[in-house]
Amino acid sequence: MAATDVIEKPEPRRPLTSEVAERALDVLICFIGADGELGVSEIARRLNIDKSSVHRFLVALKRKGFVVDNPRTRRYGLGYRALELSRALTLQMNLEQQAFPYLRELRDAIGETAGLSVRVGNKRVHVAQIESTHEIRRTIHIGLPLPLHLGANGKVLLAFLPPEQRESLLALSLADGPTLTPEAFDALHRELDTTARDGYSITEGERVPGSRSMAAPVWTWQQDVIAILVSGPEGRFSRRVAVAAAPLLLDVARRLTRQLGGQPASSQASALRAAP
């Protein structure tokens, strides 16, 4: 080989798991715009992959509820999970638009960053915020999955779920660590019970040291629970300030619930009447 010859290195292969995930999504995307059900052979032809691979992907998607099979035609169609994704996207887009005036009201009245969070599986995700005008302020990371059991908004999203669902999601969230001592586990349960009773939660630095957050539940027209929150540096947003702002937060949460066609829980209505 001549000294000037260049040996081309092959492109590094992506992890196999990434390729498998992409292929599974390709199969799911085939149903977009499809005129009814699709068969294994048709999907294989569209994607130029073998039928056995298509069948494996369909079995996995069916197991997760994204597709359903028709025993009579031996063809597949979209499942309820696909509908849930569509509903979640519609809800998120609608939420941001309708929540904006209420977040601005909280930001302007309290002076701290206001935001909105939803539950995605066993995580919480911020979907909207209006930042404080202070130079030193909390900034919420939109779209970042965070532990469900940490933070005021996460506790709100857990506290107002049916007991069995709450315990199941709490176990999944705690499984990601860190491990809680029995005393801390009991304290967390007491805090969730208190949040459900009082209608809101206040936490100090559970995920971000030096911060304080407060949150209250909002219900959508389908009675899904979301969390409206206010967060700021603990030096300025003291517990005294947060407690004093609780009646406003509860009132805004109640009005946003009405705006979204939801029905406030009895605990929230009681907390609003009892707030100082």
N, C-alpha and C positions, 0 to 999 in steps of 0.2 A: 504494500500500500504506500502510495506517495505521501511525502510529508505534508503536502498541501491538502490531502483528502480530509474531509470533515465527516465525522461520524455523527449522524443525527440520532439523538436520543428519543426514544418513544415517549409520547405524552404520558404523564403519570395517570394511572387509572383512578377514577373516583371510587370511593368505598362501595363495596357491593350493596350494602344496605341502602345507600343513596340511590343506586340504580334501581333497586327493587321498588323503593318508595315512588320513584318517578314513574316507573312502569305501571304501578297500581293506580296512580293518579291519572295516567294516560287512559287507562281502561275506564275510570270514572268519567273523565272528560268526554269520552265517546258518547255518553248519554245526553250531553248538552245538544239540544237541537234535533235529537233523534225523533223520528216519527213513530213513537211507541216503543215496544220492547226490542231488545237486541239479542242475537244468538252468539254463541261462542265463535262460530266460524266467521260471522260478519265482523266481530271485533278484531279477531286475529288478522283478517284481511286488511282492515283499516290501519292497524298498527304494524303490520308486517312482522308479526311474531307468531310462534307456534301455538296451536290450540291448547296444548296441555298447560302452558304458562298462563294463558288467558283464563283457563278454568281455575287454576290455583288462585289467581288474583280475585276472581269473582267469588270464590269460596270465602276468602279472607274478608272481602268487602261485605258479603252477606252476613258473616259472623258479627261484624260491627254495625250492621243495620243500614249500610249505605246503598245496598241493592237488595232486591227480593227476586226469587225465582218463581216462575209460573210452571207448576208441574205438568199442566196440560200441554203447553206449547214448548216447554223446555227452553224457554227464553228468559231474559232478565230485564228488570226495570228498576228505576230509582226507588230507594227505601226511605223510611221515615227520617233517618239521620240526615239525608240530603236536604229534606224539608226543614229540619231544625237548623242546619247551617244557613239556609236561605232566610229563615225567620230571624236568626241571630244577626245577620248582616243588615236586614231591614230595620230591626230594632236598634242596632247601633247607629245607623245613619239617621234614623228618626229621632233617637235620643239626643244626639249632639245638637241637632237643630232646635228641638223643643226645650232642651235644658239650658241653652246658652243664657237667656235672660235671667234665669234663676241663679245660675252660677255667678253671673255678673253682680246680681243683687247681694249675694253673700260676700263676694270679694270687696265690693265697695263699702258695705256696712261694717265688716269685720277687719278688712285691710290685709287679709292673708289669701294665699292661693286657694281657689275652690275647684273641685273636680268631681268626676263621676266615674264609678267603677262597676264592673259586672263580673260575674263568676263564669269562668270557662273551665269546666271540669273541676279539678281540685285546686285550681289557681284563681287568683283575682287579677284582673287586667283593667288599667285605667283607659278610658275611652275618650275623655274630654277634660279640659282644664282651662281656667282663666287665671293667669299668674298674678300674684301680688305686684303692686307698683313699687314696693320697697326695693332698694338696691340689694339688700340681703333678704332672700326669700327661698321658700321651698319650690322646687320644680319637679313636677310629676312626669315620669317616663311613660308616655303613651304607648300602649301595645305590648309592654313588657310583662310576661307572666311572673307573678309574685306569690309567695306563700299565703295561703288562705287564712291561716290561723294567726298571722302577725299583722298588726296595724288595726286602727279603728274601723276602716272600711271592710277589711277581711272579717273582723268579728261580727260586724253587722250582717254581712252576707251569710255567715254561718248561723247566727243567733235566731234568725227568723225563718229558718227552714224547719220542716217537720222533723221530729226527734230522730227517727231512724236515718233519714238522709243526712242530718247534721252529723251524727256519729260516724257514718260511713265516710263522708268527705273529710271530717276531722282526722280520722285514722289515716287516710291517704295523704293528707297534707303533712301530718307529723312524721310519716314514713320517710319523707325527704330530709328529715333532720333539722336541727340537732335534737337528740333524745332528751325528753323532759323527765325530770325526777317525778316520783309519785306526787310530791307536794305541789310542784309546778303544774302537773296535769290536773289536779283537783282545783287549783286556783284558776286555771283556764276555763274549766267547766263553770265555776262560780261566776266568772266574768261574763261568759256567754249568757248565763241565766239572768244576770243583772242587766245586760244590754237588752235582752228581750223584755224585761220588766220595765226598764226606764225609757226605752225607745231610742236610745242613742249610746254611743261609746266614745270615750276619751282615752287615748293612749299616749305614752311618753317614750319616744326613742326606741321602740321595739325593733324597728328595722333600720332606721337612720338615726344614729346618735345625735342628740341635741335638737331633735324636732318634737313637736307635739301635734297630734291630729285628733279631729273629732268627726264622727260620721253618723248619719241617720239613714233608715231604710226608705226607699221609694218603691212603689208597686206599679207595674205596668198594667195594661188592659188585660193581660193574660195572667196577672198576679205573680209574675216573675219579680223577684227581689233584686234591686240594684242599690248601690250606696252613693249618697251624696256626701261629700266631705269638705272639710276646711283644714289646711295644714300650714304650719309656719314654724320658725325657730322658737325654741322653748323660752328663750330669754325675753322675747316680746309677746309671744302667744302663750302666756302663762295659764296654769290650770284655772285660776280665778277668772281670767278673761274668757276662757273656753266655756266654763260653767255659765257665765253671764250671757254668752252668746247662744246657749242651748235653746232657749225659746224661739229665737229667730230661725235657727237651723231646723227645728221641728216644724215650724210654720211653713218654711220654704219647702221642706220635704213633703208636707201634706198637700200644698198647692201644686207641686210638680206631679204628685201622684194623681191628683184630680185631672191635671192637664193631660196625663198619659192614659186616662181612662181607668185607673186602678182604684182600689179600695184600701184605705189605711187600715192597718191592724189595730185591734182594740187597745193594745199596749201603747201604741204610738199616740192614739187619740187621748188616752188617759194621761200620758206623759206631757202632752201639750197643755192639758188643763191644769196639771199640777206644777208645771214649770214655774220658777220664781220670776 
